[in-house]
Amino acid sequence: MTENIWNYPASAGHTPNADLTGYKVEASDGHIGKVDKHSNDVGSQYIVVDTGVWIFGKEVLLPAGTITGIDAEAKTIQVARTKDQIKDAPEFDKDKHLGDTGYHEQLGTYYGTPGTPPGTPGTPGAGTQASGRPTI
């Protein structure tokens, strides 16, 4: 069965209706920000991360399928993407995220398949260097 990038993986430890607002978000290589908002709607689950000064106040929307772990006690969320992959992601668009299926498709394509290591074909970073330039 193929997992949907817009649903929390069973192994992530997500509790339905949990309020994740304010949780710290950790990429595979370090802290990226805090959860500003989130959705628990099945088939459209995500978190919006306020990156603060790290990338000049940019907000990014991460599909729930990128989440590998939620620690409710420590109020921390781990995601299976690097800081550079998140920094290079399409910026959160508050006007498009609710009703624009093309926006969700764009993000889903960018973030790839849930549980797939970064750099795997079909995921961000595949065939590129850390600078974003194609590998030769």
N, C-alpha and C positions, 0 to 999 in steps of 0.2 A: 504494500500500500504506500502510495506517495504522500508524504506530509505536505501540508499547505503552509507556505511561508507566512500566511496571515493567521496562523493558530499557534498557541504555545505548545512546544513539544511536551509530551507526557513526562519526560525526564527532567524538565525545567523546575518543577516544584511549584508551579503556579496554582494558587487557590482561587477558584471562581469568586468573583466579586471582591477580591482583595484590592485595597486602595494602595497603589504603588507610588502615588504622588510623593515626591521628596526623596525617594530611594536614590542612593548613589549608583551610578552606572560605570562599570569597569569593562573596557575593551580587553582583548586578549593581551595587550601590551601596556595597559595602564588606565587611569581614571579619565573619563571623558565628560562627566557632568552629572546632572540630577534629572529625575523624571519630572517633567512639568505637567504632562497630562497622559492619559492612557485610555485604551478601549478594551473592554472585555467582551465585545460582540463577536460571537462565534463566526469565523470566516473573515473577520476584519479586526483582528486583535493587533495592537501595536502599542509602543510607547513613544512619546515625544520627549527628546532629551534637550534640555537647555545646557549648552556647552560653556556658557559663561564667557570668560575672557580667553579661554583656550583657543577658540576660533572666532573671536570677535563677536560673541553673543549670538552666534548662529544656533538655530534650533534644527534638529534632525529628527525625522520619523523613522523608527526602526520597527520593521515587522516583527511580530512575536516569535516567529520561527528562527530569528537570529539569537534569541535568548537561550543560554545554556544552563543558567541557574539563578534561582531567586532565594535569597537568605532573608526571611522575614525578621529574624531576630536582629541581624546586623543591618537590616534595611539596605541591602546591596543586591544589584542585578549584574550578572556576568553575561556578556554577549560574545559571540564567536566571530568577531570581526576586529581588525586592527584600528588603531586611532587614525591612520592615514585613510583607510577605506571609509571610515565614518566621516572624516573631514572632507573627502572627495564626493560624498553622496549628494544627491539632489537635495537642495534646501527644503525644509518643511514649508509647505504652502497652506496656511490655515484656510484659505478660500477653496482650495481644490480637494483637500483630503477627505471631506465628507461625502461628496457626490460624484467625483470625477474618477471613473474606473480607469481611465487612461493613466492618471497619476499613480494609482495603485499598481498598475501593470508596469510602469516605469520603475517604481521602487522595487517591486518584486523581481524584475529582471536584473536590476543593479545588485541587489543583495543575494540573489541566487537561491539555491536549494537549501532548506534548513538542514543543519548538521553537516554540511559540506565544508571541509577545511578551506580557508582562504587560499587562493591561487589555483584551485581546482578548476578545470575548464567549466565555464558557465557561471563562475563566481567572480566577484570583483577582485582585481589583482592578477587574474589569470593572464599570462603573457605580457605583463608589464613589470617594470622595475618599481621600487618604492617611490621614485620620482614621478611615476605615471607614464614614463616613456616606454614604448614597446620594447620587449627584449629582442635581441638579435640572435 
